[in-house]
Amino acid sequence: MNRSFDVLIVGSGHAGAQAAIALRQRHFEGSIAIVGEETEIPYERPPLSKEFLAGEKTFERLLIRPAAFWVERRVELLLGEAVISVDPTARAVGLSDGSTIEYGQMIWAAGGHARRLTCQGHDLAGVHSVRNRADVERMMAEMAAAAKVVVIGGGYIGLEAAAVMTKQGKSVTLLESLDRVLARVAGEPLSRFYEAEHRAHGVDLRLEVQVDGVEARDGRASGVRLADGRVLPADMVIVGIGIIPAVGPLIAAGAAGGNGVWVDDHCRTSLTDIFAVGDCALHANGFADGQKIRLESVQNANDQATTAALAILGAPEPYRAAPWFWSNQYDLRLQTVGLSTGHDDLVVRGDVASRSFSVVYLKQGRVIAIDAVNATKDFVQGKALVVAGHRPDRALLADLATPLKSLIGREVAV
């Protein structure tokens, strides 16, 4: 059966949901459909590795909107189907069930899939990733019987999973191939702080280690073998080593891209009337000096979705949003604004030992990012410094008695 929609949204995550919401909020009257691989209606992903895994939030509390919302807003949800091909000339996509959907304009918000291990044993039962509801519910079903957990990857997903498992009373070992956790996204003071916190909570955190394979017993993971031959016993293995952007059908159809699909300031791809937003969108970001990057965050998903909706509505506004992120581990709330990549200086505000402090990142004197740990005021007030690229005095930045908002407009002469 062929179907046709004025706007077809591929992907039922944050970006896809927000695209539909933004269109309807701005009185778009055409037909809208969301195609999603999962059978669930759109829900929040970040709590999966935090409150949902810990059992502190039910799935219903993760829903972006209740089921009735999509019916009332006339957004058709085509769930449990994957788009496997795109024909930009015919303005049609092919689905995994063999059917075809035609579109007037399309927003590609397919996100990505968890990057898997490639070593021996990567596909054993008991080896898990954290990307969707089904992933986490499989983990939850095995948690009671799992005493020893090995987490592979020292990024936010790995650290959050390690924190949850530790709080559940598990013996946790965390493996990171680089010389510090969060090495790709944060400065050394923040990395060393989180390493110390996890170790203080009993996590066996090992740096600069390579995984050689996953050992099996009775068809299930029983241990993680390191490159030096040591085997770490494991009843459960959690892999958090990034995502692979889901852009294959677009690239095959001729879209420019590679590690993501290239979009312009209005989230348009190189294919006519096809936009891309969220984790899979490779864009020139002003907070990364115009470098082409992908941002994996709720903020980026929502803001790019709105950008694409505005372009479709004929009221285009370029994407200029300041990146922000958050992470919850134990009783620590990390809030980040900006991108610290490429910083050449940093300032620590407050005493790290107090577990409430901020790291301010500078590049040629300009504030480019702030990591605030249990310091919401710095996060909120510091955003203006990041957005404007202010050059405040380093001594004032480090002075807790000086509110960050008071530094706006007080720049050091260059």
GIGIWO-V58863 format. One record per backbone hydrogen bond with DSSP energy under -0.5 kcal/mol. NH is the residue of the N-H (numbers start at 1). CO is the residue of the C=O. E is the energy in kcal/mol with one decimal. If there is no record, write none. Layout:
NH,CO,E  NH,CO,E
//
This chain:
3,100,-1.4  5,102,-2.1  7,31,-2.2  8,105,-2.4  9,7,-0.5  9,33,-3.1  10,8,-0.5  10,107,-2.7  11,9,-0.7  11,35,-3.4  13,109,-0.5  17,13,-2.6  18,14,-2.7  19,15,-2.0  20,16,-1.7  21,17,-2.4  22,18,-3.1  23,19,-1.9  24,20,-2.2  25,21,-2.8  26,22,-1.3  27,24,-1.8  28,23,-2.6  32,74,-0.7  33,7,-1.8  34,76,-2.9  35,9,-3.0  36,34,-0.5  36,78,-2.1  44,62,-3.0  48,45,-2.4  49,46,-0.9  50,47,-1.2  52,47,-2.5  53,47,-0.7  53,48,-0.8  54,50,-2.0  55,52,-1.2  56,51,-2.6  57,51,-1.2  61,58,-0.7  62,59,-2.1  63,59,-0.5  63,60,-1.0  64,42,-1.8  65,42,-0.6  69,66,-1.2  70,66,-0.8  70,67,-0.6  71,67,-1.2  72,68,-2.8  73,69,-2.3  74,71,-1.3  75,70,-2.9  76,32,-2.4  76,74,-0.6  78,34,-3.3  78,76,-0.7  79,77,-0.8  80,36,-1.1  80,38,-1.9  81,36,-2.2  84,82,-0.6  84,94,-2.8  85,94,-1.3  87,92,-3.2  88,86,-0.6  91,87,-1.1  92,87,-1.8  93,101,-2.6  94,85,-2.1  95,99,-2.7  96,82,-1.9  98,95,-2.0  100,1,-0.5  101,93,-2.3  102,3,-3.8  103,91,-2.3  104,5,-1.5  105,6,-2.1  106,273,-2.6  107,8,-2.5  108,106,-0.5  108,275,-3.5  109,10,-3.3  109,107,-0.8  113,244,-2.4  115,242,-2.9  120,212,-0.6  122,119,-1.6  124,121,-1.5  125,219,-1.1  127,124,-1.6  128,126,-0.6  128,237,-3.5  130,239,-0.5  136,132,-1.9  137,133,-2.7  138,134,-1.9  139,135,-1.6  140,136,-2.8  141,137,-1.9  142,138,-1.0  142,139,-0.8  143,139,-1.0  144,140,-0.5  145,142,-0.7  146,142,-0.6  146,143,-1.4  147,145,-0.7  149,171,-2.9  150,236,-2.5  151,149,-0.5  151,173,-3.2  152,238,-3.2  153,151,-0.6  153,175,-3.2  155,240,-0.5  159,155,-2.5  160,156,-2.8  161,157,-2.5  162,158,-2.4  163,159,-2.2  164,160,-2.2  165,161,-2.6  166,162,-2.3  167,163,-2.3  168,164,-1.3  169,166,-1.8  170,165,-2.4  171,147,-3.0  172,170,-0.8  173,149,-2.5  174,204,-1.9  175,151,-3.0  176,206,-2.3  182,154,-2.2  183,180,-0.8  185,182,-1.2  186,182,-1.9  191,187,-1.9  192,188,-3.0  193,189,-1.8  194,190,-2.3  195,191,-2.3  196,192,-2.2  197,193,-2.3  198,194,-2.4  199,195,-2.3  200,196,-2.4  201,197,-1.3  202,199,-1.6  203,198,-2.6  204,172,-2.8  205,203,-1.3  206,174,-3.0  206,204,-0.6  208,176,-0.7  208,178,-2.3  209,176,-1.6  212,225,-3.1  213,225,-1.6  214,120,-2.9  215,213,-0.5  215,223,-2.7  217,220,-2.7  220,217,-1.5  221,125,-2.7  222,215,-2.5  223,215,-1.0  224,232,-2.5  225,213,-2.8  225,223,-0.5  226,230,-3.3  227,210,-2.4  229,226,-2.1  232,224,-2.9  233,231,-0.6  234,222,-2.3  235,148,-2.9  236,148,-1.4  237,126,-2.9  238,150,-2.5  239,128,-3.6  239,237,-0.5  240,152,-3.1  240,238,-0.6  244,113,-3.1  245,243,-0.6  246,111,-2.6  247,245,-1.6  251,247,-2.6  252,248,-2.7  253,249,-1.2  254,251,-1.6  255,250,-2.4  258,260,-3.2  260,258,-1.9  261,280,-2.5  262,256,-2.3  263,282,-2.3  264,268,-1.8  267,264,-2.1  269,274,-2.8  274,271,-1.7  275,106,-3.2  276,267,-2.2  277,108,-2.4  280,277,-0.6  281,278,-1.9  282,261,-2.6  282,280,-0.6  283,281,-0.7  283,293,-2.7  285,283,-0.8  285,291,-2.2  286,284,-0.5  288,285,-1.9  289,286,-1.0  290,285,-2.4  291,288,-1.8  293,283,-2.8  293,291,-0.6  296,294,-0.6  297,295,-1.1  301,297,-2.2  302,298,-2.8  303,299,-2.8  304,300,-2.6  305,301,-1.8  306,302,-2.0  307,303,-2.0  308,304,-2.5  309,305,-2.2  310,306,-2.4  311,307,-1.8  312,308,-2.2  313,309,-2.0  314,311,-1.1  315,310,-2.8  319,265,-2.7  320,318,-0.6  325,336,-2.1  327,334,-2.1  329,327,-0.5  329,332,-2.2  332,329,-2.6  334,327,-2.9  334,332,-0.6  335,333,-0.5  335,372,-2.6  336,325,-2.3  337,370,-2.0  338,323,-3.0  339,368,-1.1  343,340,-2.0  344,362,-2.2  345,362,-1.4  347,360,-2.5  349,347,-0.6  349,358,-3.1  350,348,-0.6  350,398,-0.6  352,350,-0.6  354,351,-1.5  355,352,-1.8  356,351,-0.8  357,373,-1.6  358,349,-2.3  359,371,-2.7  360,347,-3.4  360,358,-0.5  361,359,-0.5  361,369,-3.0  362,345,-3.0  363,366,-2.1  366,363,-1.9  367,390,-2.6  368,361,-2.6  368,366,-0.6  369,361,-1.1  370,337,-2.4  371,359,-2.6  372,335,-3.1  372,370,-0.6  373,357,-3.0  373,371,-0.6  374,333,-2.7  374,372,-0.6  378,375,-0.6  379,375,-1.6  380,376,-2.7  381,377,-2.8  382,378,-2.4  383,379,-0.9  384,381,-0.6  385,381,-0.5  386,382,-2.0  387,383,-2.9  388,384,-2.1  389,385,-0.9  390,385,-2.0  397,393,-2.1  398,394,-2.0  399,395,-0.7  400,398,-0.8  402,399,-2.0  403,401,-0.7  406,403,-1.3  407,404,-1.7  408,405,-0.9  410,407,-2.2  411,409,-0.8  412,391,-3.5
//
